[in-house]
Amino acid sequence: MISTDALVDGVHFDSAAMDATSIGHRAMASNLSDIAAMGARPVLATIALGVAPATSTEWILDCYRGLRAAAETHGTAIAGGDIVRAPALLLSLTVVGEVARPRLRTRSGGRPGDVLAVTGALGASRAGLELMRRRLAVEPELADAARAAFALPQARVPEGRWLAASAHVHAMMDCSDGLSTDVARLARASACGALLERVPIHPATEAVARAAGADPLGYALDGGEDFELIVAVARRAFKHLAARFEQRFARPLLAVGRLESELGLRLQDAVEGPRALVAAGYDHLAGS
């Protein structure tokens, strides 16, 4: 399978606030995450880089260092590409992955009753973006975790391949545009509805959102770019699979809800019970 993603300065990253190495790393991690979500092993990548007139040679080299480091983490070769002059910085990456057909996972295989789970707590990347924009009084360790989640996200390639090896994993996709948006997409593709019963919030998300006067739940639901995987797992097999996942990766597979026959997206409210939830993550056409 092949994944292509384009990132534009001022839309997907901010070259005035981010170093070139981080920009390259994030661009590669974003594409590797798409491959991970299919249960595949990324094999090679090509890179088209559009550079603005003021872009220095050293910036280009640093960007490629970030691209290469992220690729090499997962044994992915950068096979070629192109550099062109452009009115703004632009990175367009294509990553090729391989997977045996029985292990290929898409977002369309979910079934009513499946447990929805994620491979990690959410919202830290959104918190890191907030710290990039302004100074906030946050404990240094949590601030560092948020900044790292934003600048150096990790594609869950080993986790994706491991999960895809289980016949009990019916559907999978990455959480790149926000949990609310991506769960809604998975549910629609699987001709199901979804109920989110609990949302795992990263400690850095809590700290930064509180300091910013924002709701941590909003960061976790709608912030995006966490690049954790979302999986739909047969209910009867989830407990055993989650125990094996934690043993293998030393962190839990976190249940967040379930797929349902009733269409639509709902959130479990502690007081009112299930209520309709509007997917408010990133919209690639609207830009928010």
Phi and psi in degrees as GROMACS dihedral restraints (atoms count N, CA, C in turn):
[ dihedral_restraints ]
;  ai    aj    ak    al  type     phi  dphi    fc
    3     4     5     6     1  -129.7    20    10
    4     5     6     7     1   136.0    20    10
    6     7     8     9     1  -124.4    20    10
    7     8     9    10     1   133.8    20    10
    9    10    11    12     1  -126.8    20    10
   10    11    12    13     1   136.4    20    10
   12    13    14    15     1  -144.0    20    10
   13    14    15    16     1   138.5    20    10
   15    16    17    18     1  -116.3    20    10
   16    17    18    19     1   138.7    20    10
   18    19    20    21     1  -127.8    20    10
   19    20    21    22     1   130.9    20    10
   21    22    23    24     1  -118.4    20    10
   22    23    24    25     1   135.6    20    10
   24    25    26    27     1   -60.0    20    10
   25    26    27    28     1   132.9    20    10
   27    28    29    30     1    90.0    20    10
   28    29    30    31     1   -11.8    20    10
   30    31    32    33     1  -115.3    20    10
   31    32    33    34     1   -53.9    20    10
   33    34    35    36     1  -105.2    20    10
   34    35    36    37     1   -16.5    20    10
   36    37    38    39     1  -155.7    20    10
   37    38    39    40     1   167.3    20    10
   39    40    41    42     1  -126.9    20    10
   40    41    42    43     1   103.2    20    10
   42    43    44    45     1   -67.7    20    10
   43    44    45    46     1   -18.3    20    10
   45    46    47    48     1   -76.1    20    10
   46    47    48    49     1   -22.7    20    10
   48    49    50    51     1  -114.1    20    10
   49    50    51    52     1   -11.4    20    10
   51    52    53    54     1  -119.6    20    10
   52    53    54    55     1   146.3    20    10
   54    55    56    57     1   -80.0    20    10
   55    56    57    58     1   160.2    20    10
   57    58    59    60     1   -64.1    20    10
   58    59    60    61     1   -35.8    20    10
   60    61    62    63     1   -63.0    20    10
   61    62    63    64     1   -43.7    20    10
   63    64    65    66     1   -65.3    20    10
   64    65    66    67     1   -38.9    20    10
   66    67    68    69     1   -61.8    20    10
   67    68    69    70     1   -44.5    20    10
   69    70    71    72     1   -63.8    20    10
   70    71    72    73     1   -44.0    20    10
   72    73    74    75     1   -60.0    20    10
   73    74    75    76     1   -47.6    20    10
   75    76    77    78     1   -62.8    20    10
   76    77    78    79     1   -38.3    20    10
   78    79    80    81     1   -62.6    20    10
   79    80    81    82     1   -45.1    20    10
   81    82    83    84     1   -69.0    20    10
   82    83    84    85     1   -43.2    20    10
   84    85    86    87     1   -60.6    20    10
   85    86    87    88     1   -37.8    20    10
   87    88    89    90     1   -60.0    20    10
   88    89    90    91     1   -43.9    20    10
   90    91    92    93     1   -73.3    20    10
   91    92    93    94     1   -40.1    20    10
   93    94    95    96     1   -61.7    20    10
   94    95    96    97     1   -33.8    20    10
   96    97    98    99     1   -63.8    20    10
   97    98    99   100     1   -36.9    20    10
   99   100   101   102     1   -63.3    20    10
  100   101   102   103     1   -39.3    20    10
  102   103   104   105     1   -69.0    20    10
  103   104   105   106     1   -41.3    20    10
  105   106   107   108     1   -59.0    20    10
  106   107   108   109     1   -37.3    20    10
  108   109   110   111     1   -67.7    20    10
  109   110   111   112     1   -14.0    20    10
  111   112   113   114     1   -99.6    20    10
  112   113   114   115     1     2.3    20    10
  114   115   116   117     1    78.5    20    10
  115   116   117   118     1    18.1    20    10
  117   118   119   120     1   -99.5    20    10
  118   119   120   121     1   165.9    20    10
  120   121   122   123     1  -102.7    20    10
  121   122   123   124     1   120.1    20    10
  123   124   125   126     1   -70.1    20    10
  124   125   126   127     1   131.8    20    10
  126   127   128   129     1  -107.4    20    10
  127   128   129   130     1   -49.7    20    10
  129   130   131   132     1  -148.6    20    10
  130   131   132   133     1   160.8    20    10
  132   133   134   135     1  -138.3    20    10
  133   134   135   136     1   149.2    20    10
  135   136   137   138     1  -122.2    20    10
  136   137   138   139     1   150.7    20    10
  138   139   140   141     1  -131.9    20    10
  139   140   141   142     1   125.8    20    10
  141   142   143   144     1  -108.1    20    10
  142   143   144   145     1   121.9    20    10
  144   145   146   147     1  -117.1    20    10
  145   146   147   148     1   119.7    20    10
  147   148   149   150     1   -99.6    20    10
  148   149   150   151     1   124.3    20    10
  150   151   152   153     1  -115.3    20    10
  151   152   153   154     1   137.9    20    10
  153   154   155   156     1   -74.9    20    10
  154   155   156   157     1   159.3    20    10
  156   157   158   159     1   -55.3    20    10
  157   158   159   160     1   -32.2    20    10
  159   160   161   162     1   -84.7    20    10
  160   161   162   163     1    -1.1    20    10
  162   163   164   165     1   -70.1    20    10
  163   164   165   166     1   128.4    20    10
  165   166   167   168     1   -85.6    20    10
  166   167   168   169     1   159.7    20    10
  168   169   170   171     1   -61.3    20    10
  169   170   171   172     1   -39.6    20    10
  171   172   173   174     1   -63.8    20    10
  172   173   174   175     1   -37.4    20    10
  174   175   176   177     1   -62.6    20    10
  175   176   177   178     1   -44.4    20    10
  177   178   179   180     1   -60.7    20    10
  178   179   180   181     1   -44.7    20    10
  180   181   182   183     1   -63.4    20    10
  181   182   183   184     1   -41.4    20    10
  183   184   185   186     1   -65.1    20    10
  184   185   186   187     1   -39.6    20    10
  186   187   188   189     1   -61.0    20    10
  187   188   189   190     1   -44.0    20    10
  189   190   191   192     1   -67.1    20    10
  190   191   192   193     1   -30.8    20    10
  192   193   194   195     1   -63.9    20    10
  193   194   195   196     1   -41.2    20    10
  195   196   197   198     1   -66.0    20    10
  196   197   198   199     1   -42.0    20    10
  198   199   200   201     1   -59.8    20    10
  199   200   201   202     1   -46.9    20    10
  201   202   203   204     1   -66.4    20    10
  202   203   204   205     1   -42.7    20    10
  204   205   206   207     1   -61.5    20    10
  205   206   207   208     1   -43.7    20    10
  207   208   209   210     1   -65.7    20    10
  208   209   210   211     1   -38.8    20    10
  210   211   212   213     1   -67.3    20    10
  211   212   213   214     1   -44.8    20    10
  213   214   215   216     1   -65.4    20    10
  214   215   216   217     1   -27.0    20    10
  216   217   218   219     1   -55.4    20    10
  217   218   219   220     1   -32.6    20    10
  219   220   221   222     1  -114.8    20    10
  220   221   222   223     1    20.9    20    10
  222   223   224   225     1    66.8    20    10
  223   224   225   226     1    30.5    20    10
  225   226   227   228     1   -99.7    20    10
  226   227   228   229     1   128.2    20    10
  228   229   230   231     1   -90.0    20    10
  229   230   231   232     1   136.4    20    10
  231   232   233   234     1   -86.9    20    10
  232   233   234   235     1   109.6    20    10
  234   235   236   237     1   -92.7    20    10
  235   236   237   238     1   -10.2    20    10
  237   238   239   240     1   156.0    20    10
  238   239   240   241     1  -163.4    20    10
  240   241   242   243     1   152.0    20    10
  241   242   243   244     1  -149.9    20    10
  243   244   245   246     1  -158.7    20    10
  244   245   246   247     1   152.9    20    10
  246   247   248   249     1  -125.9    20    10
  247   248   249   250     1   129.1    20    10
  249   250   251   252     1  -133.8    20    10
  250   251   252   253     1   157.9    20    10
  252   253   254   255     1   -76.2    20    10
  253   254   255   256     1   138.6    20    10
  255   256   257   258     1  -145.1    20    10
  256   257   258   259     1   158.7    20    10
  258   259   260   261     1   -70.1    20    10
  259   260   261   262     1   -19.3    20    10
  261   262   263   264     1  -148.0    20    10
  262   263   264   265     1   158.1    20    10
  264   265   266   267     1   -61.5    20    10
  265   266   267   268     1   134.5    20    10
  267   268   269   270     1  -146.2    20    10
  268   269   270   271     1   132.7    20    10
  270   271   272   273     1  -120.7    20    10
  271   272   273   274     1   127.4    20    10
  273   274   275   276     1  -125.1    20    10
  274   275   276   277     1   116.5    20    10
  276   277   278   279     1  -113.9    20    10
  277   278   279   280     1   143.5    20    10
  279   280   281   282     1  -124.9    20    10
  280   281   282   283     1   126.5    20    10
  282   283   284   285     1  -119.6    20    10
  283   284   285   286     1   132.9    20    10
  285   286   287   288     1  -104.9    20    10
  286   287   288   289     1   131.0    20    10
  288   289   290   291     1  -124.8    20    10
  289   290   291   292     1   163.3    20    10
  291   292   293   294     1  -132.5    20    10
  292   293   294   295     1   143.7    20    10
  294   295   296   297     1  -157.2    20    10
  295   296   297   298     1   144.1    20    10
  297   298   299   300     1   -66.8    20    10
  298   299   300   301     1   139.6    20    10
  300   301   302   303     1   -53.2    20    10
  301   302   303   304     1   -41.1    20    10
  303   304   305   306     1   -62.8    20    10
  304   305   306   307     1   -20.0    20    10
  306   307   308   309     1  -100.2    20    10
  307   308   309   310     1    -1.4    20    10
  309   310   311   312     1   -66.4    20    10
  310   311   312   313     1   129.1    20    10
  312   313   314   315     1  -120.5    20    10
  313   314   315   316     1   138.9    20    10
  315   316   317   318     1  -125.8    20    10
  316   317   318   319     1  -179.9    20    10
  318   319   320   321     1   -83.4    20    10
  319   320   321   322     1    -2.2    20    10
  321   322   323   324     1  -100.3    20    10
  322   323   324   325     1     6.5    20    10
  324   325   326   327     1   -98.2    20    10
  325   326   327   328     1     2.7    20    10
  327   328   329   330     1   -66.6    20    10
  328   329   330   331     1   155.9    20    10
  330   331   332   333     1  -132.7    20    10
  331   332   333   334     1   148.4    20    10
  333   334   335   336     1   -53.7    20    10
  334   335   336   337     1   134.5    20    10
  336   337   338   339     1    97.6    20    10
  337   338   339   340     1   -17.8    20    10
  339   340   341   342     1   -60.1    20    10
  340   341   342   343     1   142.9    20    10
  342   343   344   345     1   -78.9    20    10
  343   344   345   346     1   132.3    20    10
  345   346   347   348     1   -94.4    20    10
  346   347   348   349     1   132.0    20    10
  348   349   350   351     1  -142.6    20    10
  349   350   351   352     1   160.2    20    10
  351   352   353   354     1  -127.0    20    10
  352   353   354   355     1   156.7    20    10
  354   355   356   357     1   -87.0    20    10
  355   356   357   358     1     2.1    20    10
  357   358   359   360     1  -173.5    20    10
  358   359   360   361     1   163.6    20    10
  360   361   362   363     1   -66.5    20    10
  361   362   363   364     1   157.6    20    10
  363   364   365   366     1  -118.2    20    10
  364   365   366   367     1   162.7    20    10
  366   367   368   369     1    96.8    20    10
  367   368   369   370     1    -9.2    20    10
  369   370   371   372     1   -66.9    20    10
  370   371   372   373     1   -34.6    20    10
  372   373   374   375     1   -65.6    20    10
  373   374   375   376     1   -42.3    20    10
  375   376   377   378     1   -61.9    20    10
  376   377   378   379     1   -37.5    20    10
  378   379   380   381     1   -65.0    20    10
  379   380   381   382     1   -41.0    20    10
  381   382   383   384     1   -63.0    20    10
  382   383   384   385     1   -37.1    20    10
  384   385   386   387     1   -62.0    20    10
  385   386   387   388     1   -40.5    20    10
  387   388   389   390     1   -62.8    20    10
  388   389   390   391     1   -40.5    20    10
  390   391   392   393     1   -69.6    20    10
  391   392   393   394     1   -27.4    20    10
  393   394   395   396     1   -69.1    20    10
  394   395   396   397     1   -31.4    20    10
  396   397   398   399     1   -82.3    20    10
  397   398   399   400     1   -31.5    20    10
  399   400   401   402     1  -158.8    20    10
  400   401   402   403     1   162.0    20    10
  402   403   404   405     1   -83.9    20    10
  403   404   405   406     1   136.5    20    10
  405   406   407   408     1  -137.6    20    10
  406   407   408   409     1   150.9    20    10
  408   409   410   411     1   -81.7    20    10
  409   410   411   412     1    93.9    20    10
  411   412   413   414     1  -131.4    20    10
  412   413   414   415     1   141.6    20    10
  414   415   416   417     1   -51.7    20    10
  415   416   417   418     1   130.9    20    10
  417   418   419   420     1   -52.2    20    10
  418   419   420   421     1   -41.8    20    10
  420   421   422   423     1   -62.7    20    10
  421   422   423   424     1   -40.7    20    10
  423   424   425   426     1   -73.1    20    10
  424   425   426   427     1   -36.8    20    10
  426   427   428   429     1   -63.2    20    10
  427   428   429   430     1   -41.9    20    10
  429   430   431   432     1   -62.9    20    10
  430   431   432   433     1   -40.3    20    10
  432   433   434   435     1   -63.4    20    10
  433   434   435   436     1   -40.4    20    10
  435   436   437   438     1   -66.9    20    10
  436   437   438   439     1   -44.5    20    10
  438   439   440   441     1   -62.7    20    10
  439   440   441   442     1   -40.6    20    10
  441   442   443   444     1   -66.2    20    10
  442   443   444   445     1   -38.6    20    10
  444   445   446   447     1   -62.5    20    10
  445   446   447   448     1   -35.0    20    10
  447   448   449   450     1   -80.2    20    10
  448   449   450   451     1   -46.6    20    10
  450   451   452   453     1   -82.1    20    10
  451   452   453   454     1   -33.2    20    10
  453   454   455   456     1  -131.6    20    10
  454   455   456   457     1    60.5    20    10
  456   457   458   459     1   -64.8    20    10
  457   458   459   460     1   152.5    20    10
  459   460   461   462     1  -111.5    20    10
  460   461   462   463     1   122.0    20    10
  462   463   464   465     1   -71.7    20    10
  463   464   465   466     1   136.2    20    10
  465   466   467   468     1   -90.3    20    10
  466   467   468   469     1    58.5    20    10
  468   469   470   471     1   -66.6    20    10
  469   470   471   472     1   -50.6    20    10
  471   472   473   474     1   -60.2    20    10
  472   473   474   475     1   -39.5    20    10
  474   475   476   477     1   -65.0    20    10
  475   476   477   478     1   -40.7    20    10
  477   478   479   480     1   -63.4    20    10
  478   479   480   481     1   -43.6    20    10
  480   481   482   483     1   -66.0    20    10
  481   482   483   484     1   -39.1    20    10
  483   484   485   486     1   -65.9    20    10
  484   485   486   487     1   -46.5    20    10
  486   487   488   489     1   -64.3    20    10
  487   488   489   490     1   -40.2    20    10
  489   490   491   492     1   -66.6    20    10
  490   491   492   493     1   -18.9    20    10
  492   493   494   495     1   -73.4    20    10
  493   494   495   496     1   -12.5    20    10
  495   496   497   498     1   -93.9    20    10
  496   497   498   499     1   129.1    20    10
  498   499   500   501     1   -68.3    20    10
  499   500   501   502     1   -14.8    20    10
  501   502   503   504     1   -80.7    20    10
  502   503   504   505     1   -12.9    20    10
  504   505   506   507     1   -87.6    20    10
  505   506   507   508     1   109.0    20    10
  507   508   509   510     1   -90.1    20    10
  508   509   510   511     1   -29.5    20    10
  510   511   512   513     1  -151.0    20    10
  511   512   513   514     1   155.4    20    10
  513   514   515   516     1  -157.8    20    10
  514   515   516   517     1   144.6    20    10
  516   517   518   519     1  -157.1    20    10
  517   518   519   520     1   167.6    20    10
  519   520   521   522     1   -95.1    20    10
  520   521   522   523     1   155.9    20    10
  522   523   524   525     1   -96.8    20    10
  523   524   525   526     1    84.7    20    10
  525   526   527   528     1  -108.6    20    10
  526   527   528   529     1   -24.2    20    10
  528   529   530   531     1  -111.9    20    10
  529   530   531   532     1     9.7    20    10
  531   532   533   534     1   111.8    20    10
  532   533   534   535     1   140.0    20    10
  534   535   536   537     1   -57.8    20    10
  535   536   537   538     1   -43.9    20    10
  537   538   539   540     1   -61.1    20    10
  538   539   540   541     1   -44.6    20    10
  540   541   542   543     1   -69.9    20    10
  541   542   543   544     1   -43.8    20    10
  543   544   545   546     1   -76.1    20    10
  544   545   546   547     1   -35.5    20    10
  546   547   548   549     1   -64.4    20    10
  547   548   549   550     1   -40.3    20    10
  549   550   551   552     1   -60.9    20    10
  550   551   552   553     1   -39.3    20    10
  552   553   554   555     1   -66.0    20    10
  553   554   555   556     1   -44.7    20    10
  555   556   557   558     1   -62.1    20    10
  556   557   558   559     1   -43.5    20    10
  558   559   560   561     1   -63.0    20    10
  559   560   561   562     1   -44.9    20    10
  561   562   563   564     1   -62.3    20    10
  562   563   564   565     1   -43.8    20    10
  564   565   566   567     1   -63.3    20    10
  565   566   567   568     1   -29.4    20    10
  567   568   569   570     1   -92.4    20    10
  568   569   570   571     1     7.7    20    10
  570   571   572   573     1    56.5    20    10
  571   572   573   574     1    41.0    20    10
  573   574   575   576     1  -129.7    20    10
  574   575   576   577     1   172.3    20    10
  576   577   578   579     1  -105.1    20    10
  577   578   579   580     1   176.7    20    10
  579   580   581   582     1  -142.8    20    10
  580   581   582   583     1   142.2    20    10
  582   583   584   585     1  -117.8    20    10
  583   584   585   586     1   119.7    20    10
  585   586   587   588     1   -91.2    20    10
  586   587   588   589     1   118.2    20    10
  588   589   590   591     1   -99.9    20    10
  589   590   591   592     1   -27.6    20    10
  591   592   593   594     1  -154.0    20    10
  592   593   594   595     1   145.2    20    10
  594   595   596   597     1  -122.3    20    10
  595   596   597   598     1   113.7    20    10
  597   598   599   600     1   -74.6    20    10
  598   599   600   601     1   118.1    20    10
  600   601   602   603     1  -105.8    20    10
  601   602   603   604     1   126.7    20    10
  603   604   605   606     1   -64.7    20    10
  604   605   606   607     1   142.6    20    10
  606   607   608   609     1   -55.3    20    10
  607   608   609   610     1   -36.2    20    10
  609   610   611   612     1   -66.5    20    10
  610   611   612   613     1   -33.2    20    10
  612   613   614   615     1   -62.5    20    10
  613   614   615   616     1   -47.7    20    10
  615   616   617   618     1   -56.1    20    10
  616   617   618   619     1   -49.9    20    10
  618   619   620   621     1   -64.6    20    10
  619   620   621   622     1   -47.0    20    10
  621   622   623   624     1   -70.3    20    10
  622   623   624   625     1   -43.8    20    10
  624   625   626   627     1   -61.7    20    10
  625   626   627   628     1   -43.5    20    10
  627   628   629   630     1   -61.7    20    10
  628   629   630   631     1   -42.9    20    10
  630   631   632   633     1   -64.5    20    10
  631   632   633   634     1   -30.0    20    10
  633   634   635   636     1   -87.0    20    10
  634   635   636   637     1    -3.5    20    10
  636   637   638   639     1    72.9    20    10
  637   638   639   640     1    28.7    20    10
  639   640   641   642     1  -115.5    20    10
  640   641   642   643     1   169.9    20    10
  642   643   644   645     1   -88.9    20    10
  643   644   645   646     1   117.6    20    10
  645   646   647   648     1   -57.4    20    10
  646   647   648   649     1   -32.8    20    10
  648   649   650   651     1   -61.6    20    10
  649   650   651   652     1   -38.8    20    10
  651   652   653   654     1   -63.0    20    10
  652   653   654   655     1   -40.7    20    10
  654   655   656   657     1   -60.2    20    10
  655   656   657   658     1   -45.0    20    10
  657   658   659   660     1   -71.4    20    10
  658   659   660   661     1   -37.7    20    10
  660   661   662   663     1   -75.7    20    10
  661   662   663   664     1   -38.4    20    10
  663   664   665   666     1  -123.9    20    10
  664   665   666   667     1    -4.7    20    10
  666   667   668   669     1   -66.9    20    10
  667   668   669   670     1   -42.9    20    10
  669   670   671   672     1    80.3    20    10
  670   671   672   673     1   174.0    20    10
  672   673   674   675     1    59.8    20    10
  673   674   675   676     1    28.2    20    10
  675   676   677   678     1   -78.8    20    10
  676   677   678   679     1   -28.9    20    10
  678   679   680   681     1    57.6    20    10
  679   680   681   682     1    25.3    20    10
  681   682   683   684     1   -77.6    20    10
  682   683   684   685     1   164.8    20    10
  684   685   686   687     1   -96.9    20    10
  685   686   687   688     1   142.8    20    10
  687   688   689   690     1  -106.4    20    10
  688   689   690   691     1   129.3    20    10
  690   691   692   693     1  -128.1    20    10
  691   692   693   694     1   147.5    20    10
  693   694   695   696     1  -108.9    20    10
  694   695   696   697     1   118.4    20    10
  696   697   698   699     1  -121.9    20    10
  697   698   699   700     1   138.6    20    10
  699   700   701   702     1   -52.3    20    10
  700   701   702   703     1   130.5    20    10
  702   703   704   705     1   -56.7    20    10
  703   704   705   706     1   -44.3    20    10
  705   706   707   708     1   -67.2    20    10
  706   707   708   709     1   -20.5    20    10
  708   709   710   711     1  -101.5    20    10
  709   710   711   712     1    -7.4    20    10
  711   712   713   714     1   -63.2    20    10
  712   713   714   715     1   -46.6    20    10
  714   715   716   717     1   -58.0    20    10
  715   716   717   718     1   -45.3    20    10
  717   718   719   720     1   -67.5    20    10
  718   719   720   721     1   -43.4    20    10
  720   721   722   723     1   -63.1    20    10
  721   722   723   724     1   -42.1    20    10
  723   724   725   726     1   -64.6    20    10
  724   725   726   727     1   -38.3    20    10
  726   727   728   729     1   -64.4    20    10
  727   728   729   730     1   -42.1    20    10
  729   730   731   732     1   -67.5    20    10
  730   731   732   733     1   -37.9    20    10
  732   733   734   735     1   -61.9    20    10
  733   734   735   736     1   -46.3    20    10
  735   736   737   738     1   -65.0    20    10
  736   737   738   739     1   -37.5    20    10
  738   739   740   741     1   -64.8    20    10
  739   740   741   742     1   -37.6    20    10
  741   742   743   744     1   -76.7    20    10
  742   743   744   745     1   -40.9    20    10
  744   745   746   747     1  -112.6    20    10
  745   746   747   748     1     1.1    20    10
  747   748   749   750     1    60.4    20    10
  748   749   750   751     1    30.7    20    10
  750   751   752   753     1  -158.4    20    10
  751   752   753   754     1   156.2    20    10
  753   754   755   756     1   -80.9    20    10
  754   755   756   757     1   154.8    20    10
  756   757   758   759     1   -92.5    20    10
  757   758   759   760     1   116.3    20    10
  759   760   761   762     1   -98.8    20    10
  760   761   762   763     1   116.1    20    10
  762   763   764   765     1   -69.6    20    10
  763   764   765   766     1   133.1    20    10
  765   766   767   768     1  -119.1    20    10
  766   767   768   769     1   -12.6    20    10
  768   769   770   771     1   166.9    20    10
  769   770   771   772     1  -149.1    20    10
  771   772   773   774     1  -155.4    20    10
  772   773   774   775     1   158.0    20    10
  774   775   776   777     1   -84.1    20    10
  775   776   777   778     1   147.3    20    10
  777   778   779   780     1  -133.0    20    10
  778   779   780   781     1   162.1    20    10
  780   781   782   783     1   -70.6    20    10
  781   782   783   784     1   -35.5    20    10
  783   784   785   786     1   -70.7    20    10
  784   785   786   787     1   124.3    20    10
  786   787   788   789     1   -69.5    20    10
  787   788   789   790     1   159.8    20    10
  789   790   791   792     1   106.3    20    10
  790   791   792   793     1   168.9    20    10
  792   793   794   795     1  -113.8    20    10
  793   794   795   796     1   129.9    20    10
  795   796   797   798     1  -132.2    20    10
  796   797   798   799     1   154.9    20    10
  798   799   800   801     1  -122.5    20    10
  799   800   801   802     1   132.2    20    10
  801   802   803   804     1   -74.5    20    10
  802   803   804   805     1   118.2    20    10
  804   805   806   807     1   -99.7    20    10
  805   806   807   808     1   132.5    20    10
  807   808   809   810     1   -62.0    20    10
  808   809   810   811     1   -26.7    20    10
  810   811   812   813     1  -100.4    20    10
  811   812   813   814     1   -49.8    20    10
  813   814   815   816     1   -92.6    20    10
  814   815   816   817     1   -10.4    20    10
  816   817   818   819     1    84.3    20    10
  817   818   819   820     1  -163.3    20    10
  819   820   821   822     1   -62.9    20    10
  820   821   822   823     1   135.0    20    10
  822   823   824   825     1  -135.4    20    10
  823   824   825   826     1   154.5    20    10
  825   826   827   828     1   -61.6    20    10
  826   827   828   829     1   139.3    20    10
  828   829   830   831     1  -122.3    20    10
  829   830   831   832     1   128.3    20    10
  831   832   833   834     1   -87.3    20    10
  832   833   834   835     1   125.4    20    10
  834   835   836   837     1   -67.9    20    10
  835   836   837   838     1   119.6    20    10
  837   838   839   840     1  -127.7    20    10
  838   839   840   841     1    28.8    20    10
  840   841   842   843     1   -81.0    20    10
  841   842   843   844     1  -159.6    20    10
  843   844   845   846     1   -73.5    20    10
  844   845   846   847     1   132.2    20    10
  846   847   848   849     1  -109.0    20    10
  847   848   849   850     1   117.9    20    10
  849   850   851   852     1   -67.1    20    10
  850   851   852   853     1   -23.4    20    10
  852   853   854   855     1   -92.8    20    10
  853   854   855   856     1   -39.0    20    10
  855   856   857   858     1   -80.0    20    10
  856   857   858   859     1   -25.0    20    10
  858   859   860   861     1    86.4    20    10
  859   860   861   862     1    15.2    20    10
